[in-house]
């Protein structure tokens, strides 16, 4: 009975934490980091302002949770856990699908349009974005590339450089299309697939048979 009650409380706490994160995400989108208060987030979530502090130390702590929950870092970590031994074409296609899912989500594009300019102006926002979203994603890909190098499927290169080049190749297309409004000459999925092929051509070790399992 006690164990069941404890699990129920944990579920309730998790649900409330997620409710606050989703409310904060909506308010941050409308007003930005600087223009948002915890009181407005509480109103959006339909809770008392003091309840936020049971889950988050302050607005910046809540902002970190929002960035982490809405970034590609969490699905990338899951991908690394579940398919981390797959050959590069399969694993990197999975990474491409994660970025595509963000690309096709209007809320995520709105978040990107908010976060990037604000990160340029605001050092606190920039540090959160880098530490909670960008760096963990790059580290997951770099760790994968290092493991593949040890197997001989990927040619020798700094895995951190390889990760940065791959994510840059994909996210530059998001920025060109959604921030700069430069229309792609081909459908988005085809554009990403071509980017993946170009990248694989550059990193695979031909002596390993194209990185097949």
BAZA-181009 format. One line per field, with one value per atom (N, C-alpha, C): z, y negated, x negated; residue number from 1. Coordinates in nm, 4 decimals. Each point is the difference from the previous one (the first is absolute). Layout:
BEGIN
pz = [Z/...]
py = [Y/...]
px = [X/...]
n = [NUM/...]
END
This chain:
BEGIN
pz = [0.0000/0.0000/0.0000/0.0870/0.0087/-0.1304/-0.0600/-0.1266/-0.1091/-0.0057/-0.1003/0.0181/0.1255/0.0269/-0.0409/0.0230/-0.0385/-0.1496/-0.0737/-0.1465/-0.0506/0.0640/-0.0389/0.0224/0.1144/0.0274/-0.1013/-0.0363/-0.0985/-0.1353/-0.0365/-0.1269/0.0051/0.1122/0.0148/-0.0069/0.0666/-0.0028/-0.1419/-0.0691/-0.1371/-0.0913/0.0193/-0.0826/0.0269/0.1262/0.0330/-0.0541/0.0125/-0.0525/-0.1505/-0.0713/-0.1445/-0.0335/0.0803/-0.0209/0.0114/0.0976/0.0171/-0.1167/-0.0429/-0.1132/-0.1257/-0.0275/-0.1205/0.0079/0.1180/0.0166/-0.0183/0.0571/-0.0130/-0.1456/-0.0712/-0.1419/-0.0783/0.0258/-0.0714/0.0344/0.1273/0.0403/-0.0525/0.0070/-0.0533/-0.1490/-0.0726/-0.1430/-0.0234/0.0834/-0.0193/0.0450/0.1095/0.0644/0.0107/-0.0360/0.0136/0.1436/0.0194/0.1341/0.0927/-0.0480/0.0840/0.0367/-0.0933/0.0224/0.0734/0.0377/0.0657/0.1507/0.0762/0.1454/0.0423/0.1150/0.0522/0.0298/0.0347/0.0249/-0.1282/-0.1143/-0.1266/-0.0362/0.0284/-0.0273/0.0863/0.1277/0.0901/-0.0494/-0.0469/-0.0518/-0.1225/-0.0855/-0.1193/0.0374/0.1048/0.0432/0.0872/0.0461/0.0865/0.1411/0.0495/0.1345/0.0749/0.1297/0.0771/-0.0286/-0.0012/-0.0301/0.0912/0.1281/0.0922/-0.0331/-0.0706/-0.0315/-0.0944/-0.0841/-0.0925/0.0765/0.1171/0.0739/0.0697/-0.0019/0.0453/-0.1041/-0.1255/-0.1099/-0.0617/0.0082/-0.0636/0.0938/0.0052/0.0929/-0.0366/-0.1296/-0.0465/-0.1482/-0.0608/-0.1407/-0.0902/0.0325/-0.0850/0.0067/0.1176/0.0151/-0.0822/0.0017/-0.0798/-0.1489/-0.0384/-0.1396/-0.0475/0.0857/-0.0349/-0.0280/0.0853/-0.0175/-0.1301/-0.0341/-0.1249/-0.1200/0.0006/-0.1127/-0.0157/0.1096/-0.0068/-0.0502/0.0493/-0.0389/-0.1468/-0.0544/-0.1362/-0.1031/0.0423/-0.0930/-0.0569/-0.0880/-0.0566/0.0902/0.1134/0.0846/0.0571/0.0525/0.0611/-0.1018/-0.1149/-0.0978/-0.0543/-0.0071/-0.0458/0.0994/0.1285/0.1009/-0.0065/-0.0204/-0.0129/-0.1225/-0.1101/-0.1219/0.0257/0.0703/0.0286/0.0862/0.0932/0.0870/-0.0770/-0.0935/-0.0660/-0.1289/-0.0718/-0.1276/-0.0062/0.1154/0.0047/-0.0619/-0.0296/-0.0652/-0.1482/-0.0499/-0.1407/-0.0899/-0.1265/-0.0925/-0.0264/-0.0423/-0.0173/-0.0866/-0.1143/-0.0774/0.0796/0.0814/0.0781/0.1156/0.0765/0.1154/-0.0421/-0.0996/-0.0418/-0.0700/-0.0638/-0.0535/0.1149/0.1136/0.1173/0.0529/0.0025/0.0404/-0.0949/-0.1296/-0.1000/0.0247/0.0369/0.0252/0.1214/0.1008/0.1178/-0.0399/-0.0768/-0.0430/-0.0912/-0.0862/-0.0882/0.0807/0.1072/0.0812/0.0651/0.0381/0.0534/-0.1104/-0.1161/-0.1153/-0.0397/0.0149/-0.0452/0.1089/0.1201/0.1123/0.0121/-0.0281/0.0044/0.1364/0.1089/0.1328/0.0195/-0.0510/0.0155/-0.0864/-0.1171/-0.0843/0.0665/0.0617/0.0736/0.1138/0.0672/0.1086/-0.0529/-0.1140/-0.0598/-0.0391/-0.0569/-0.0387/0.1208/0.1140/0.1237/0.0591/0.0098/0.0772/-0.0664/-0.1297/-0.0635/0.0113/-0.0373/0.0177/0.1472/0.0886/0.1415/0.0550/-0.0481/0.0443/-0.0432/-0.1146/-0.0469/0.0912/0.0457/0.0833/0.1478/0.0472/0.1427/0.0340/0.0726/0.0336/0.0832/0.0891/0.0833/-0.0860/-0.0942/-0.0899/-0.0853/-0.0475/-0.0841/0.0763/0.1242/0.0784/0.0232/0.0261/0.0198/-0.1291/-0.1111/-0.1286/-0.0351/0.0219/-0.0320/0.0943/0.1310/0.0975/0.0037/-0.0251/0.0135/-0.1325/-0.1124/-0.1281/-0.0973/-0.0260/-0.1084/0.0392/0.1116/0.0377/0.0257/0.0742/0.0199/-0.1309/-0.0958/-0.1291/-0.0740/-0.0004/-0.0657/0.0670/0.1318/0.0729/-0.0307/-0.0144/-0.0324/-0.1369/-0.0980/-0.1341/-0.0012/0.0710/0.0058/0.0620/0.1071/0.0636/-0.0972/-0.0772/-0.0995/-0.1056/-0.0518/-0.1035/0.0533/0.1244/0.0592/0.0073/0.0378/0.0071/-0.1389/-0.0996/-0.1369/-0.0538/0.0403/-0.0388/0.0550/0.1250/0.0615/-0.0771/-0.0633/-0.0817/-0.1401/-0.0380/-0.1327/-0.1081/0.0368/-0.1018/-0.0399/0.0863/-0.0265/-0.0081/-0.0983/-0.0180/0.1169/0.0216/0.1117/-0.0152/0.0985/0.0112/0.1445/0.0421/0.1356/0.0102/0.0872/0.0078/0.0335/0.0765/0.0333/-0.1244/-0.0884/-0.1272/-0.0875/-0.0060/-0.0807/0.0449/0.1330/0.0533/-0.0348/0.0160/-0.0262/-0.1476/-0.0878/-0.1435/-0.0390/0.0576/-0.0372/0.0470/0.1256/0.0504/-0.0697/-0.0312/-0.0740/-0.1381/-0.0638/-0.1332/0.0028/0.1047/0.0093/0.0471/0.1092/0.0578/-0.0859/-0.0838/-0.0910/-0.0945/-0.0356/-0.0877/0.0729/0.1298/0.0795/0.0060/0.0240/0.0102/-0.1337/-0.1091/-0.1318/-0.0332/0.0303/-0.0384/0.0918/0.1312/0.0941/0.0567/0.0088/0.0517/-0.1131/-0.1054/-0.1129/-0.1142/0.0133/-0.0976/-0.1411/-0.0089/-0.1301/-0.0368/-0.1008/-0.0358/-0.0576/0.0437/-0.0505/-0.1444/-0.0845/-0.1387/-0.0131/0.1059/-0.0014/0.1304/0.0080/0.1257/0.1162/0.1179/0.1174/0.0258/-0.0069/0.0274/-0.1004/-0.1248/-0.1009/0.0298/0.0416/0.0341/0.1131/0.1046/0.1132/-0.0402/-0.0829/-0.0448/-0.0811/-0.0825/-0.0775/0.0936/0.1018/0.0968/0.0707/0.0357/0.0653/-0.0921/-0.1265/-0.0951/-0.0163/-0.0104/-0.0130/0.1222/0.1179/0.1232/0.0085/-0.0276/0.0056/-0.0981/-0.1171/-0.1004/0.0548/0.0843/0.0538/0.1172/0.0816/0.1226/-0.0057/-0.0870/0.0019/-0.0510/0.0606/-0.0412/-0.1120/-0.1229/-0.1123/0.0193/0.0762/0.0212/0.0914/0.0706/0.0904/-0.0677/-0.1303/-0.0721/0.0205/0.0178/0.0109/0.1327/0.1025/0.1344/0.0221/-0.0824/0.0219/0.1205/0.0590/0.1224/-0.0341]
py = [0.1214/-0.1214/-0.1252/0.0014/-0.1172/-0.0208/0.1137/-0.0121/-0.0570/0.0493/-0.0495/-0.1471/-0.0429/-0.1417/-0.0846/0.0532/-0.0734/-0.0161/0.1075/-0.0093/-0.1003/0.0008/-0.0947/-0.1440/-0.0248/-0.1352/-0.0404/0.0964/-0.0302/-0.0353/0.0738/-0.0305/-0.1382/-0.0307/-0.1310/-0.1117/0.0218/-0.1009/-0.0168/0.1136/-0.0073/-0.0713/0.0266/-0.0646/-0.1495/-0.0392/-0.1428/-0.0698/0.0648/-0.0593/-0.0229/0.1001/-0.0137/-0.1082/-0.0111/-0.1050/-0.1386/-0.0179/-0.1291/-0.0266/0.1027/-0.0158/-0.0415/0.0652/-0.0328/-0.1417/-0.0391/-0.1366/-0.1012/0.0294/-0.0905/-0.0118/0.1103/-0.0012/-0.0963/0.0056/-0.0878/-0.1472/-0.0276/-0.1398/-0.0510/0.0826/-0.0408/-0.0308/0.0795/-0.0257/-0.1363/-0.0359/-0.1269/-0.1200/0.0149/-0.1175/0.0023/0.1129/0.0089/0.0262/0.0288/0.0318/-0.1207/-0.1135/-0.1196/-0.0499/0.0106/-0.0561/0.0906/0.1200/0.0974/0.0006/0.0088/0.0142/0.1332/0.0498/0.1242/-0.0151/-0.1215/-0.0225/0.0247/-0.0457/0.0225/0.1480/0.0691/0.1434/0.0740/-0.0384/0.0633/-0.0225/-0.1214/-0.0291/0.0872/0.0152/0.0834/0.1457/0.0470/0.1390/0.0232/-0.1102/0.0128/0.0443/-0.0472/0.0371/-0.1268/0.0139/-0.1144/-0.0217/-0.1254/-0.0271/0.0746/0.0156/0.0661/0.1457/0.0650/0.1415/0.0237/-0.0975/0.0149/0.0299/-0.0618/0.0135/0.1357/0.0813/0.1371/0.0849/-0.0484/0.0777/-0.0648/-0.1310/-0.0730/-0.1099/-0.0173/-0.0981/-0.1426/-0.0303/-0.1354/0.0055/-0.1151/-0.0053/0.0610/-0.0232/0.0534/0.1526/0.0548/0.1456/0.0577/-0.0671/0.0432/-0.0133/-0.1073/-0.0191/0.1128/0.0401/0.1121/0.1258/0.0261/0.1190/-0.0076/-0.1177/-0.0174/0.0263/-0.0592/0.0178/0.1469/0.0676/0.1415/0.0840/-0.0272/0.0796/-0.0187/-0.1179/-0.0309/0.0122/0.0356/0.0087/0.1405/0.0185/0.1313/0.0850/-0.0550/0.0723/0.1282/-0.0060/0.1179/0.1112/-0.0288/0.1084/0.0531/-0.0867/0.0461/0.0971/-0.0307/0.0922/0.1342/-0.0062/0.1241/0.0782/-0.0677/0.0653/0.0654/-0.0709/0.0547/0.1259/0.0020/0.1178/0.1187/-0.0271/0.1089/0.0480/-0.0877/0.0389/-0.0435/-0.0116/-0.0500/0.0910/0.1261/0.0910/0.0199/-0.0696/0.0125/-0.0620/0.0431/-0.0612/-0.1460/-0.0811/-0.1442/-0.0375/0.0658/-0.0426/0.0095/0.1044/0.0175/-0.0991/-0.0118/-0.0896/-0.1451/-0.0442/-0.1399/-0.0305/0.1003/-0.0203/-0.0230/0.0679/-0.0239/-0.1413/-0.0492/-0.1390/-0.0949/0.0284/-0.0831/-0.0046/0.1141/0.0043/-0.0861/-0.0017/-0.0838/-0.1470/-0.0418/-0.1404/-0.0325/0.0937/-0.0219/-0.0184/0.0780/-0.0121/-0.1376/-0.0560/-0.1362/-0.1006/0.0239/-0.0884/-0.0118/0.1108/0.0042/-0.0378/-0.0352/-0.0358/-0.1526/-0.0625/-0.1472/-0.0580/0.0700/-0.0505/-0.0018/0.1029/0.0051/-0.1062/-0.0256/-0.1053/-0.1355/-0.0198/-0.1248/-0.0144/0.1115/-0.0040/-0.0371/0.0565/-0.0306/-0.1475/-0.0510/-0.1412/-0.0917/0.0463/-0.0772/0.0139/0.1247/0.0272/-0.0509/0.0180/-0.0365/-0.1489/-0.0891/-0.1428/-0.0374/0.0610/-0.0334/0.0517/0.1155/0.0543/-0.0879/-0.0642/-0.0907/-0.1219/-0.0490/-0.1215/0.0277/0.1172/0.0272/0.1169/-0.0282/0.1031/0.1126/-0.0306/0.1034/0.0974/-0.0531/0.0859/0.0842/-0.0628/0.0722/0.1166/-0.0232/0.1071/0.1162/-0.0328/0.1056/0.0785/-0.0688/0.0654/0.0937/-0.0473/0.0817/0.1191/-0.0247/0.1070/0.1042/-0.0391/0.0922/0.0587/-0.0644/0.0488/0.0363/-0.0929/0.0195/0.0939/-0.0298/0.0811/0.1469/0.0312/0.1421/0.0750/-0.0664/0.0636/0.0267/-0.0979/0.0171/0.1096/0.0049/0.1019/0.1405/0.0153/0.1318/0.0467/-0.0903/0.0370/0.0246/-0.0826/0.0174/0.1346/0.0384/0.1292/0.1146/-0.0133/0.1019/0.0091/-0.1140/0.0002/0.0586/-0.0299/0.0557/0.1531/0.0517/0.1453/0.0631/-0.0694/0.0520/-0.0058/-0.0990/-0.0051/0.1207/0.0351/0.1155/0.1285/0.0065/0.1158/-0.0061/-0.1185/-0.0167/-0.0377/-0.0276/-0.0348/-0.1469/-0.0830/-0.1438/-0.0361/-0.0790/-0.0367/-0.0858/-0.0072/-0.0791/-0.1488/-0.0541/-0.1434/-0.0259/-0.1239/-0.0351/0.0184/0.0891/0.0231/-0.1261/-0.0912/-0.1241/-0.0850/0.0013/-0.0725/0.0662/0.1329/0.0721/-0.0277/-0.0028/-0.0273/-0.1413/-0.0938/-0.1400/-0.0218/0.0634/-0.0163/0.0588/0.1161/0.0628/-0.0827/-0.0413/-0.0794/-0.1357/-0.0560/-0.1267/0.0151/0.1130/0.0260/0.0037/0.0618/0.0101/-0.1309/-0.0548/-0.1176/-0.1247/-0.0037/-0.1142/-0.0051/0.1173/0.0022/-0.0512/0.0301/-0.0519/-0.1528/-0.0513/-0.1449/-0.0679/0.0577/-0.0595/-0.0037/0.1083/0.0088/-0.0806/0.0105/-0.0551/-0.1361/-0.0293/-0.1313/-0.0985/0.0466/-0.0879/0.0119/0.0939/0.0155/0.0299/0.0736/0.0397/0.1356/0.0016/0.1205/0.1058/0.1248/0.1098/0.0321/0.0337/0.0355/0.1375/0.0799/0.1341/0.0196/0.1014/0.0260/0.0202/-0.0367/0.0005/0.1364/0.1059/0.1331/0.0360/-0.0361/0.0263/-0.0804/-0.1243/-0.0859/0.0625/0.0458/0.0612/0.1312/0.0786/0.1266/-0.0236/-0.1031/-0.0336/-0.0450/-0.0784/-0.0437/0.1199/0.0975/0.1207/0.0763/0.0141/0.0710/-0.0689/-0.1312/-0.0764/0.0232/-0.0042/0.0180/0.1411/0.1008/0.1380/0.0235/-0.0587/0.0140/-0.0530/-0.1027/-0.0593/0.0752/0.0689/0.0589/0.1502/0.0725/0.1458/0.0458/0.1053/0.0607/0.0989/-0.0295/0.0896/0.1404/0.0152/0.1335/0.0855/-0.0650/0.0735/0.0371/-0.0176/0.0382/-0.0915/-0.1308/-0.0982/-0.0010/0.0594/-0.0086/0.0938/0.1035/0.0920/0.0875/0.0514/0.0805/0.1342]
px = [-0.0833/0.0833/-0.0859/-0.1030/-0.0876/-0.0756/-0.0457/-0.0731/0.0904/0.1242/0.0945/0.0294/0.0140/0.0255/-0.1197/-0.1198/-0.1209/-0.0105/0.0315/-0.0037/0.1029/0.1166/0.1055/-0.0456/-0.0647/-0.0509/-0.1059/-0.0867/-0.1043/0.0616/0.1054/0.0676/0.0632/0.0616/0.0631/-0.1033/-0.1139/-0.1062/-0.0538/-0.0188/-0.0487/0.0980/0.1288/0.1025/0.0055/-0.0115/0.0021/-0.1247/-0.1133/-0.1239/0.0128/0.0542/0.0164/0.1020/0.1040/0.1018/-0.0628/-0.0882/-0.0674/-0.0936/-0.0728/-0.0921/0.0763/0.1127/0.0770/0.0561/0.0464/0.0507/-0.1122/-0.1154/-0.1145/-0.0424/0.0012/-0.0363/0.0896/0.1306/0.0930/-0.0249/-0.0256/-0.0220/-0.1337/-0.1033/-0.1306/0.0100/0.0803/0.0175/0.0637/0.0968/0.0708/-0.0831/-0.0730/-0.0594/-0.1521/-0.0627/-0.1438/-0.0412/-0.1284/-0.0491/0.0094/-0.0472/-0.0060/0.1397/0.0936/0.1324/0.0964/-0.0455/0.0867/-0.0237/0.1086/-0.0111/0.0597/-0.0429/0.0567/0.1493/0.0423/0.1423/0.0811/-0.0533/0.0711/0.0007/-0.1098/-0.0060/0.1021/0.0088/0.0975/0.1416/0.0282/0.1343/0.0292/-0.0995/0.0173/0.0244/-0.0670/0.0134/0.1228/0.0625/0.1158/-0.0344/-0.1159/-0.0443/-0.0397/-0.0266/-0.0484/-0.1486/-0.0477/-0.1411/-0.0963/0.0358/-0.0906/-0.0256/0.0945/-0.0159/-0.1182/-0.0303/-0.1124/-0.1285/-0.0147/-0.1259/-0.0132/0.1027/-0.0133/-0.0733/-0.0006/-0.0565/-0.1241/-0.0100/-0.1102/-0.0488/-0.1315/-0.0574/0.0382/0.0002/0.0272/0.0364/0.0175/0.0403/-0.1067/-0.1266/-0.1066/-0.0039/0.0233/0.0044/0.1153/0.1136/0.1148/-0.0312/-0.0665/-0.0365/-0.0923/-0.0948/-0.0880/0.0822/0.0983/0.0836/0.0792/0.0489/0.0750/-0.0897/-0.1186/-0.0921/-0.0362/-0.0296/-0.0365/0.1166/0.1202/0.1170/0.0357/-0.0263/0.0424/-0.1115/-0.1201/-0.1119/-0.0129/-0.0985/-0.0258/-0.0892/-0.0460/-0.0946/0.0608/0.1223/0.0612/0.0257/0.0639/0.0166/-0.1320/-0.1030/-0.1306/-0.0623/0.0123/-0.0516/0.0722/0.1320/0.0768/-0.0468/-0.0226/-0.0490/-0.1352/-0.0881/-0.1325/0.0096/0.0969/0.0172/0.0567/0.0911/0.0725/-0.0659/-0.0666/-0.0622/-0.1457/-0.0630/-0.1375/-0.1033/0.0363/-0.0945/0.0331/0.1005/0.0395/-0.1063/-0.0085/-0.0960/0.0350/-0.0979/0.0234/0.1197/0.0237/0.1180/0.1300/0.0132/0.1236/0.0070/-0.1081/0.0015/0.0181/-0.0746/0.0071/0.1323/0.0601/0.1351/0.0981/-0.0223/0.0829/-0.0154/-0.1237/-0.0242/0.0723/-0.0098/0.0673/0.1506/0.0601/0.1443/0.0371/-0.0855/0.0253/0.0014/-0.0994/-0.0067/0.1176/0.0363/0.1156/0.1284/0.0162/0.1213/0.0078/-0.1152/-0.0017/0.0305/-0.0581/0.0164/0.1471/0.0740/0.1393/0.0998/-0.0477/0.0860/0.0062/0.1144/0.0077/-0.0386/0.0350/-0.0354/-0.1507/-0.0689/-0.1448/-0.0682/0.0549/-0.0565/0.0215/0.1164/0.0237/-0.0993/-0.0302/-0.0982/-0.1380/-0.0361/-0.1303/-0.0075/0.1084/0.0028/-0.0109/0.0495/-0.0124/-0.1396/-0.0483/-0.1210/-0.1276/-0.0118/-0.1269/-0.0306/0.0938/-0.0310/-0.0224/0.0798/-0.0146/-0.1320/-0.0445/-0.1281/-0.1163/0.0126/-0.1048/-0.0095/0.1156/0.0021/-0.0241/0.0429/0.0051/-0.0915/-0.1077/-0.0974/0.0589/0.0955/0.0610/0.0793/0.0756/0.0775/-0.0951/-0.1069/-0.0963/-0.0627/-0.0380/-0.0624/0.0968/0.1264/0.0997/0.0204/0.0145/0.0232/-0.1149/-0.1220/-0.1177/-0.0110/0.0157/-0.0249/0.1106/0.1247/0.1121/0.0485/-0.0318/0.0522/-0.1110/-0.0893/-0.0960/-0.1134/-0.0673/-0.1159/0.0352/0.1093/0.0317/0.0243/0.0642/0.0227/-0.1295/-0.0885/-0.1297/-0.0814/0.0055/-0.0769/0.0505/0.1317/0.0561/-0.0479/-0.0011/-0.0455/-0.1504/-0.0758/-0.1457/-0.0358/0.0703/-0.0266/0.0290/0.1079/0.0321/-0.1108/-0.0440/-0.1039/-0.1303/-0.0331/-0.1225/0.0089/0.1163/0.0179/-0.0104/0.0541/-0.0083/-0.1426/-0.0755/-0.1413/-0.0749/0.0314/-0.0653/0.0313/0.1178/0.0373/-0.0599/-0.0478/-0.0573/0.0987/0.1255/0.0995/-0.0062/-0.0578/-0.0109/-0.1475/-0.0346/-0.1403/-0.0483/-0.1302/-0.0523/0.0335/0.0672/0.0259/0.0400/-0.0139/0.0400/0.1515/0.0497/0.1444/0.0787/-0.0597/0.0688/0.0205/-0.0998/0.0118/0.1062/-0.0039/0.0985/0.1419/0.0214/0.1339/0.0437/-0.0903/0.0338/0.0318/-0.0766/0.0248/0.1358/0.0336/0.1271/0.1188/-0.0017/0.1115/0.0067/-0.1160/-0.0007/0.0611/-0.0292/0.0542/0.1533/0.0562/0.1459/0.0635/-0.0536/0.0650/-0.0179/-0.1026/-0.0118/0.1199/0.0549/0.1170/0.1242/0.0095/0.1110/-0.0070/-0.1203/-0.0182/0.0287/-0.0514/0.0233/0.1491/0.0700/0.1414/0.0906/-0.0217/0.0975/-0.0376/-0.1267/-0.0385/-0.0254/-0.0652/-0.0322/0.1006/0.0941/0.1087/-0.0509/-0.1106/-0.0527/0.0591/0.0809/0.0733/-0.0925/0.0191/-0.0815/0.0379/-0.0985/0.0315/0.0653/-0.0050/0.0599/0.0773/0.0867/0.0702/-0.0972/0.0441/-0.0877/-0.0627/0.0788/-0.0549/-0.1097/0.0208/-0.1034/-0.1263/0.0180/-0.1139/-0.0824/0.0688/-0.0696/-0.0667/0.0677/-0.0582/-0.1271/-0.0002/-0.1204/-0.1121/0.0356/-0.1005/-0.0623/0.0824/-0.0504/-0.0943/0.0366/-0.0853/-0.1351/0.0018/-0.1253/-0.0882/0.0607/-0.0770/-0.0575/0.0825/-0.0475/-0.1138/0.0106/-0.1061/-0.1327/0.0084/-0.1221/-0.0598/0.0835/-0.0550/-0.0215/0.0718/-0.0105/-0.1360/-0.0486/-0.1263/0.0304/-0.0439/0.0333/-0.0541/-0.1070/-0.0583/0.0878/0.0957/0.0888/0.1306/0.0094/0.1200/0.1177/-0.0289/0.1088/0.0687/-0.0614/0.0562/0.1178/0.0126/0.1108/-0.0265/0.1098/-0.0139/-0.0643]
n = [1/1/1/2/2/2/3/3/3/4/4/4/5/5/5/6/6/6/7/7/7/8/8/8/9/9/9/10/10/10/11/11/11/12/12/12/13/13/13/14/14/14/15/15/15/16/16/16/17/17/17/18/18/18/19/19/19/20/20/20/21/21/21/22/22/22/23/23/23/24/24/24/25/25/25/26/26/26/27/27/27/28/28/28/29/29/29/30/30/30/31/31/31/32/32/32/33/33/33/34/34/34/35/35/35/36/36/36/37/37/37/38/38/38/39/39/39/40/40/40/41/41/41/42/42/42/43/43/43/44/44/44/45/45/45/46/46/46/47/47/47/48/48/48/49/49/49/50/50/50/51/51/51/52/52/52/53/53/53/54/54/54/55/55/55/56/56/56/57/57/57/58/58/58/59/59/59/60/60/60/61/61/61/62/62/62/63/63/63/64/64/64/65/65/65/66/66/66/67/67/67/68/68/68/69/69/69/70/70/70/71/71/71/72/72/72/73/73/73/74/74/74/75/75/75/76/76/76/77/77/77/78/78/78/79/79/79/80/80/80/81/81/81/82/82/82/83/83/83/84/84/84/85/85/85/86/86/86/87/87/87/88/88/88/89/89/89/90/90/90/91/91/91/92/92/92/93/93/93/94/94/94/95/95/95/96/96/96/97/97/97/98/98/98/99/99/99/100/100/100/101/101/101/102/102/102/103/103/103/104/104/104/105/105/105/106/106/106/107/107/107/108/108/108/109/109/109/110/110/110/111/111/111/112/112/112/113/113/113/114/114/114/115/115/115/116/116/116/117/117/117/118/118/118/119/119/119/120/120/120/121/121/121/122/122/122/123/123/123/124/124/124/125/125/125/126/126/126/127/127/127/128/128/128/129/129/129/130/130/130/131/131/131/132/132/132/133/133/133/134/134/134/135/135/135/136/136/136/137/137/137/138/138/138/139/139/139/140/140/140/141/141/141/142/142/142/143/143/143/144/144/144/145/145/145/146/146/146/147/147/147/148/148/148/149/149/149/150/150/150/151/151/151/152/152/152/153/153/153/154/154/154/155/155/155/156/156/156/157/157/157/158/158/158/159/159/159/160/160/160/161/161/161/162/162/162/163/163/163/164/164/164/165/165/165/166/166/166/167/167/167/168/168/168/169/169/169/170/170/170/171/171/171/172/172/172/173/173/173/174/174/174/175/175/175/176/176/176/177/177/177/178/178/178/179/179/179/180/180/180/181/181/181/182/182/182/183/183/183/184/184/184/185/185/185/186/186/186/187/187/187/188/188/188/189/189/189/190/190/190/191/191/191/192/192/192/193/193/193/194/194/194/195/195/195/196/196/196/197/197/197/198/198/198/199/199/199/200/200/200/201/201/201/202/202/202/203/203/203/204/204/204/205/205/205/206/206/206/207/207/207/208/208/208/209/209/209/210/210/210/211/211/211/212/212/212/213/213/213]
END
